[in-house]
Amino acid sequence: MAAAAGPADPQSGPAAGARFFCTSGRGLEPFLMREVRVRLQATQVEYVSGKVFFTTCSDLNMLKTLKSAERLFLLIKKQFPFTVSSVSKGKIFYEMQRFISDDPESWLNAISIWKNLLELDAKKKKLSQGDANPLKRKMGENDSIIAKKLKAEQMQETQENRECQLEKQIEEETLERGDFLTEREKCQEEELQNDVAKAGDTHNQNDLTFRVSCRCGGAIAKTLSAQEAGRIIGIALMKRFGWKADLRNPNLEIFIHLNDIYSVMGIPVFRVPLASRTYMRTAGLRSTVAWAMASVAEIKAGAFVLDPMCGLGTILLEAAKEWPDVYYVGADVSDSQLLGACDNLKAAGLMGKIELLKVSVIELPLPSESVDIIISDIPFGKKFKLGKDIKSILQEMERVLHVGGTIVLLLSEDHRRRLKDCEGSSFPLNSKGSHSDEPGAEKCLILEGKTGISETVSSSFEANHQECLHKMPPFGSLVPVECYKVSLGKTDAFIHKYKKSSSSGL
């Protein structure tokens, strides 16, 4: 991983640190945990499958640099899952509304932090633009003020008429379901309004528009649809905070994930997912997986890095963006893939950083032991049937790699099975693993319940990792070092890391 910048300026982010979480592909959680520590100086790093929680003082510019995350959220609240067995829908609706009404401060604090992050980012951009051309800024200052006033008036007028139909629909649905609130909640209503009033103009409650995005899994998904859960939360937010629903262009989006392990709510920090790289014109391998493979390789300045089956060049692009002072070469036999890779290099501004060759992976025009690092996604699926060619491919990679060099491969289960058949025996494992150096606290997520009691949510990552390592076959002088099982959507694959132990052949 690239060297991290120094600790974030205390004035650039929340002074005491804000609580965030990122979604990630299954199996990429270890990479994301390491990354948030290094890049963001994050603390309290915890995970469950598909999510990593952490605390940091970093600003938006630093948060944007995360490479192994899918999406980033400011955490509002997480707690135990809702109980759905032998419970009526009305009771579930009531519990979901209490999710908001019982702890309004969590919502108010999260909104305040979210607005501060956006305001700080806007100020930095304005200062940057002003420094670049102060004369132009001064000349256009009056016009800008007038334009802003007109825009504000138009927005205020539009705001009064917007989403009336949606609110009416939500209110009608509430009446159809009946009132599931108690007298106790009416008292809470008054208390909450006092809390909102105390928050002052900083929160701008009445001006806030929102929409709710919901995902349900496990037992609750059998009882409630995501749309139903989203509507219940939306109604509760409107009643408690006076926010207006806006499905098309809201100021704020609320993300909710409900399953059998936890209930979590957050605010998306960026509209565009972190995994959607702006510098990638044509998508190939998932960018987060490509970056994870490059990070496993431990690339150093001055190294010679080869991808002998580069396809659209995704792995090399991710590596070159992160570790620029390296000589990169990509090879492929497909003209269309190389053209796509060339387009991606142009879009990323890396034409001079990566050399592309049209050659076969089993006939590389390179001297023996000339390459420091090989990183490659070995094609698999119905379109690619390598069969026994996997042996020839690895033989050629082993030839051009120097002693002590590293190979990082993305392999299918079929590839792994064929390699094991080629070797004919298992290899005694000697690996540091992905979790063996992680503190025990990072092997679970502690969820604080409403009663203050903590519950440990166990993970199967460690067991899966050990199983993955023991099934990882050696090949000739290539010694297995690390293995990670990762999700590619509908299928799984394995990131294998090898070290070349000697110059002896197969």
C-alpha positions in Angstrom: 0.0 0.0 0.0 1.2 3.5 -0.7 2.6 5.5 2.1 -0.1 7.5 3.8 -0.2 11.2 4.3 0.3 12.6 7.7 -2.6 12.9 10.2 -5.5 14.9 9.0 -5.6 18.6 9.9 -8.0 18.8 12.9 -9.7 21.8 11.2 -10.4 19.8 8.0 -12.8 17.2 9.5 -14.9 16.6 12.6 -12.8 17.6 15.6 -13.5 14.5 17.7 -13.6 12.2 14.7 -16.7 11.0 12.9 -18.0 7.4 12.7 -18.2 6.0 9.1 -18.7 2.7 7.4 -17.9 1.5 3.9 -19.5 -1.3 2.0 -17.1 -3.7 0.3 -17.2 -6.9 -1.8 -17.1 -10.1 0.2 -13.6 -11.0 1.0 -12.2 -7.5 0.6 -12.8 -6.5 4.2 -9.2 -7.2 5.3 -7.9 -4.9 2.6 -10.3 -2.1 3.5 -9.5 -2.4 7.2 -5.8 -2.0 6.5 -6.4 0.9 4.1 -8.5 3.0 6.4 -5.8 2.7 9.1 -3.1 3.8 6.7 -4.8 6.4 4.6 -7.2 7.9 7.2 -5.4 7.2 10.5 -8.7 5.5 11.4 -9.4 4.0 14.9 -12.1 1.7 16.2 -11.9 -0.4 13.0 -14.5 -3.2 13.1 -16.3 -5.3 10.5 -19.1 -7.6 9.5 -19.4 -9.3 6.2 -19.6 -6.6 3.5 -19.1 -3.6 5.8 -16.2 -2.0 7.7 -16.8 0.6 10.4 -14.2 3.1 11.6 -13.7 6.5 13.2 -11.6 9.2 11.5 -11.0 13.0 11.4 -10.2 13.0 7.7 -11.9 15.4 5.3 -13.7 14.6 2.0 -10.5 14.8 -0.1 -8.9 12.0 2.0 -12.1 9.9 2.2 -12.2 10.0 -1.6 -8.8 8.2 -1.8 -10.2 4.8 -0.5 -9.6 2.2 -3.2 -11.0 -1.0 -1.8 -14.4 0.4 -0.8 -17.6 0.3 -2.8 -19.5 3.1 -1.1 -18.8 5.4 1.9 -21.5 6.3 4.5 -21.6 8.6 7.6 -22.9 6.3 10.3 -26.1 7.5 12.0 -26.9 4.5 14.1 -26.4 0.7 14.4 -28.1 -1.7 16.8 -29.4 -5.2 17.2 -31.6 -6.6 14.5 -35.4 -6.2 14.8 -37.2 -9.3 16.2 -39.7 -10.6 13.6 -40.6 -14.1 14.8 -44.1 -14.4 16.1 -44.6 -10.6 15.9 -47.3 -8.7 14.1 -46.5 -6.2 11.3 -47.8 -3.4 13.5 -45.3 -4.2 16.2 -42.5 -4.2 13.7 -43.7 -0.8 12.4 -43.7 0.5 15.9 -40.2 -0.8 16.7 -38.9 0.8 13.4 -40.4 4.1 14.4 -38.7 3.9 17.8 -35.5 3.4 15.9 -35.7 7.1 15.2 -37.8 8.5 18.1 -35.8 6.9 21.0 -32.5 8.6 20.0 -33.0 11.8 18.0 -29.6 13.1 19.0 -27.9 10.4 16.8 -29.8 11.9 13.9 -29.2 15.5 14.7 -25.5 14.9 15.3 -25.1 13.0 12.1 -26.8 15.7 10.1 -24.6 18.3 11.7 -21.4 16.4 10.9 -22.6 15.7 7.3 -23.3 19.4 6.7 -20.0 20.4 8.2 -18.1 18.0 5.9 -19.9 19.5 2.9 -19.4 23.1 4.0 -15.7 22.6 4.7 -15.3 21.0 1.3 -17.2 23.8 -0.4 -15.0 26.4 1.3 -11.8 24.7 0.3 -13.0 24.6 -3.4 -14.0 28.2 -3.2 -10.6 29.2 -1.7 -8.8 27.2 -4.3 -10.7 28.8 -7.2 -10.3 32.3 -5.6 -6.5 31.8 -5.2 -6.3 30.7 -8.9 -8.0 33.9 -10.2 -8.7 36.5 -7.5 -9.3 39.3 -10.0 -12.1 37.4 -11.8 -13.7 36.4 -8.5 -13.8 40.1 -7.4 -15.3 41.3 -10.7 -18.1 38.7 -10.6 -18.9 39.0 -6.9 -22.0 41.2 -7.2 -23.4 39.2 -10.1 -22.8 36.0 -8.0 -24.7 37.4 -5.0 -27.7 38.5 -7.2 -27.8 35.1 -8.9 -27.7 33.3 -5.5 -30.6 35.4 -4.2 -32.7 34.7 -7.2 -31.9 31.0 -7.0 -32.8 30.9 -3.3 -36.1 32.6 -4.0 -36.9 30.2 -6.8 -35.9 27.2 -4.6 -38.1 28.4 -1.8 -41.1 28.9 -4.0 -40.6 25.4 -5.6 -40.0 23.8 -2.2 -43.5 24.8 -1.0 -45.2 22.9 -3.8 -42.8 20.0 -4.2 -43.6 16.4 -3.1 -47.2 17.3 -1.9 -48.5 14.3 -3.7 -45.9 12.0 -2.1 -46.6 13.3 1.4 -50.3 12.9 0.9 -49.7 9.3 -0.2 -47.6 8.6 2.8 -50.1 10.0 5.1 -52.9 7.9 3.6 -50.8 4.8 4.0 -50.2 5.7 7.6 -53.9 5.9 8.2 -54.5 2.6 6.4 -52.1 0.9 8.7 -53.4 2.5 11.8 -51.6 4.4 14.5 -49.1 2.1 16.2 -47.8 4.8 18.6 -48.6 5.0 22.3 -49.3 7.9 24.7 -45.6 7.6 25.7 -44.6 8.6 22.2 -46.8 11.7 22.3 -44.7 12.9 25.2 -41.6 11.9 23.3 -42.9 14.1 20.4 -42.9 17.2 22.6 -39.4 16.3 23.9 -38.1 15.8 20.4 -39.5 19.1 19.2 -37.6 20.8 22.1 -34.4 19.0 21.0 -34.9 20.2 17.4 -35.5 23.7 18.6 -32.4 23.7 20.7 -30.4 22.6 17.6 -31.1 26.0 16.1 -30.6 27.2 12.6 -27.5 25.0 12.2 -29.6 22.0 11.2 -32.1 23.8 9.0 -34.7 21.1 9.7 -37.6 22.5 7.7 -35.5 23.1 4.6 -34.2 19.5 4.4 -35.5 17.2 1.8 -34.7 13.5 1.8 -35.4 10.0 0.5 -34.8 6.6 2.0 -33.0 3.7 0.3 -33.6 0.4 2.1 -32.2 -3.2 1.9 -33.7 -6.0 3.8 -32.3 -9.5 4.3 -32.9 -12.6 6.4 -36.0 -13.0 8.4 -37.2 -9.4 8.2 -37.2 -9.6 4.4 -39.8 -12.4 4.6 -42.1 -10.1 6.6 -41.4 -6.6 5.1 -40.4 -5.5 1.6 -37.6 -2.9 1.3 -40.3 -0.5 0.0 -42.5 -1.0 3.1 -39.5 -0.5 5.5 -38.4 2.6 3.6 -41.9 4.1 3.8 -42.1 3.5 7.6 -38.8 5.1 8.2 -39.7 8.0 5.9 -43.0 8.6 7.7 -41.2 8.6 11.1 -38.6 11.1 9.8 -41.2 13.5 8.4 -43.2 13.4 11.7 -40.2 13.8 14.0 -38.0 16.3 12.2 -40.4 18.0 9.7 -38.3 17.0 6.7 -39.9 16.8 3.3 -39.8 13.7 1.1 -38.3 14.1 -2.3 -37.6 11.0 -4.4 -36.1 12.8 -7.4 -33.6 15.3 -6.1 -33.3 15.3 -2.3 -30.7 17.2 -0.2 -30.2 14.0 1.8 -30.3 10.3 1.2 -30.8 7.9 4.1 -29.4 4.4 3.6 -30.9 1.5 5.7 -29.8 -2.1 5.9 -31.8 -4.5 8.0 -30.9 -8.2 8.4 -30.5 -10.9 11.0 -27.2 -9.5 12.3 -27.7 -5.8 12.7 -29.8 -2.8 11.8 -27.7 0.1 10.4 -28.5 3.5 9.1 -26.2 6.0 7.3 -25.8 8.9 5.0 -24.0 8.4 1.6 -21.1 10.8 1.7 -20.7 10.8 -2.1 -23.3 10.4 -4.8 -21.0 8.4 -7.0 -19.6 5.1 -5.5 -15.9 5.1 -4.7 -15.6 1.9 -6.8 -16.7 3.8 -9.9 -13.3 5.2 -11.1 -13.5 8.4 -13.0 -10.3 7.5 -14.9 -11.7 4.1 -16.2 -13.3 4.4 -19.6 -14.2 0.7 -20.1 -14.7 -1.5 -17.1 -13.1 -4.9 -16.9 -12.2 -6.6 -13.7 -13.9 -4.9 -10.7 -11.5 -2.0 -9.8 -11.6 -2.8 -6.0 -10.4 -6.4 -6.7 -7.8 -5.2 -9.1 -6.5 -2.7 -6.5 -6.5 -5.4 -3.8 -4.4 -7.7 -6.0 -1.9 -4.9 -6.6 -1.7 -4.1 -2.9 -1.0 -7.8 -2.0 2.0 -7.7 -4.4 3.8 -5.1 -2.3 5.0 -3.0 -5.2 8.2 -1.0 -4.6 9.5 2.0 -6.6 11.7 0.9 -9.5 10.2 -2.5 -9.9 9.4 -4.2 -13.2 5.7 -5.3 -13.0 4.1 -7.5 -15.6 0.5 -8.5 -16.4 0.8 -11.2 -19.1 -3.0 -11.4 -19.6 -3.8 -7.8 -19.1 -7.2 -7.6 -20.9 -8.5 -4.1 -20.5 -5.5 -3.2 -18.3 -7.5 -2.7 -15.1 -4.9 -4.2 -12.7 -2.1 -2.2 -14.2 -4.2 1.0 -14.2 -5.0 0.6 -10.5 -1.3 -0.2 -9.7 0.1 2.7 -11.7 -2.3 5.2 -10.1 -1.1 4.1 -6.7 2.5 3.3 -7.3 3.7 5.5 -10.2 7.5 5.1 -10.1 7.4 1.6 -11.6 7.9 0.1 -15.0 4.6 -1.6 -16.1 4.1 -3.9 -19.0 0.8 -5.4 -20.1 0.5 -8.3 -22.7 -2.5 -9.9 -24.4 -3.2 -11.8 -27.6 -6.5 -10.0 -28.3 -6.5 -6.9 -30.4 -9.9 -5.8 -29.1 -8.7 -6.1 -25.5 -5.5 -4.2 -26.2 -7.5 -1.4 -27.9 -9.7 -1.2 -24.9 -6.7 -1.1 -22.6 -5.2 1.7 -24.8 -8.4 3.7 -24.4 -8.3 3.2 -20.7 -4.7 4.4 -20.5 -5.5 7.5 -22.5 -8.5 8.3 -20.3 -6.3 7.8 -17.2 -3.4 9.9 -18.6 -1.1 6.9 -18.2 0.0 6.3 -21.8 3.7 6.9 -20.9 3.5 4.8 -17.8 2.4 1.4 -19.1 3.7 -0.4 -22.2 1.3 -2.8 -24.1 2.5 -5.8 -26.1 0.6 -8.2 -28.3 2.1 -11.6 -27.3 1.0 -14.9 -25.9 1.3 -15.6 -22.2 3.1 -18.9 -23.0 5.7 -17.2 -25.3 6.7 -14.0 -23.4 9.6 -12.1 -25.2 11.4 -11.6 -21.9 14.7 -13.0 -20.5 14.5 -15.6 -17.7 14.3 -14.1 -14.2 13.9 -10.5 -15.5 10.6 -9.6 -13.8 10.1 -8.5 -10.2 6.3 -8.9 -9.9 3.6 -10.6 -12.0 -0.1 -9.7 -11.3 -2.8 -11.3 -13.5 -6.4 -12.2 -13.6 -6.4 -15.7 -15.2 -9.5 -15.8 -17.4 -12.2 -18.3 -16.5 -15.9 -19.0 -17.3 -17.7 -20.4 -20.3 -16.0 -18.0 -22.7 -12.5 -19.1 -21.5 -11.6 -22.8 -21.3 -7.9 -22.9 -20.4 -8.0 -26.5 -19.2 -4.5 -27.9 -18.9 -3.1 -24.7 -20.4 -3.0 -23.3 -16.8 0.2 -25.4 -16.3 1.9 -23.9 -19.4 0.8 -20.4 -18.3 2.4 -20.7 -14.9 5.5 -22.3 -16.2 6.2 -19.3 -18.4 5.4 -16.9 -15.6 7.7 -18.8 -13.3 10.5 -18.6 -16.0 10.5 -14.8 -16.4 10.2 -14.2 -12.6 13.4 -13.7 -10.7 14.2 -15.6 -7.5 12.4 -13.9 -4.6 9.9 -12.3 -7.0 6.1 -12.3 -6.4 3.2 -13.6 -8.4 -0.4 -12.6 -7.5 -3.1 -14.4 -9.4 -6.9 -14.4 -9.5 -8.0 -18.0 -9.9 -11.2 -19.9 -10.1 -12.0 -23.0 -8.2 -11.4 -25.0 -11.3 -8.0 -23.4 -11.8 -7.0 -24.3 -8.3 -8.2 -27.9 -8.8 -6.2 -28.3 -12.0 -3.0 -26.8 -10.3 -3.4 -29.3 -7.5 -3.7 -32.1 -10.0 -0.6 -30.9 -11.8 1.4 -30.9 -8.6 -0.1 -34.2 -7.4 0.4 -33.5 -3.7 -0.5 -30.9 -1.1 2.1 -28.4 0.2 2.8 -27.9 3.9 1.4 -24.5 4.7 3.7 -21.7 5.9 1.8 -18.5 5.5 1.3 -15.4 7.5 -2.4 -15.2 6.3 -4.7 -12.3 6.1 -6.1 -12.2 9.6 -3.3 -13.8 11.7 -1.8 -10.4 12.4 -5.1 -8.6 13.0 -6.0 -7.9 16.7 -8.9 -10.0 18.0 -11.1 -6.9 18.2 -11.1 -6.7 14.5 -12.5 -10.1 14.0 -16.0 -9.0 15.1 -18.3 -6.1 15.3 -19.5 -4.9 18.6 -23.1 -3.6 18.3 -24.3 -1.4 21.1 -27.9 -2.3 22.0 -30.5 0.0 23.4 -29.9 -1.4 26.9 -26.2 -0.7 26.7 -25.4 -4.5 26.5 -22.8 -5.4 23.8 -23.1 -8.3 21.5 -20.3 -9.9 19.5 -21.2 -10.7 16.0 -18.9 -13.6 14.9 -17.4 -13.9 11.5 -16.5 -16.9 9.3 -13.6 -15.0 7.7 -10.9 -16.7 9.6 -12.2 -20.2 9.0 -12.7 -19.4 5.3 -9.2 -18.0 5.1 -7.6 -21.0 6.6 -9.5 -23.4 4.4 -8.5 -21.3 1.4 -4.8 -21.5 2.4 -4.8 -25.2 2.9 -6.3 -25.8 -0.5 -3.8 -23.5 -2.2 -1.4 -25.6 -4.3 2.3 -24.9 -4.9 3.7 -25.0 -8.4 7.4 -25.8 -9.1 9.5 -23.2 -7.3 6.4 -21.0 -6.6 5.7 -21.2 -2.9 2.2 -20.2 -1.6 2.2 -17.2 0.8 -1.3 -15.8 1.0 -4.8 -16.6 -0.2 -8.1 -14.6 -0.1 -11.5 -15.7 -1.2 -13.3 -12.8 -2.9 -16.7 -12.2 -4.5 -17.0 -11.3 -8.2 -20.8 -11.0 -8.0 -22.4 -14.2 -9.1 -19.2 -16.2 -8.6 -16.3 -16.4 -6.2 -12.6 -16.3 -7.0 -9.3 -16.6 -5.1 -6.4 -14.1 -4.9 -3.3 -16.3 -4.6 0.1 -14.9 -3.8 3.3 -16.9 -4.5 7.0 -16.3 -4.0 9.7 -17.8 -6.2 12.0 -19.8 -3.9 14.7 -20.9 -6.3 15.8 -20.8 -9.9 15.3 -24.5 -10.3 12.7 -25.5 -12.9 9.7 -27.7 -12.6 
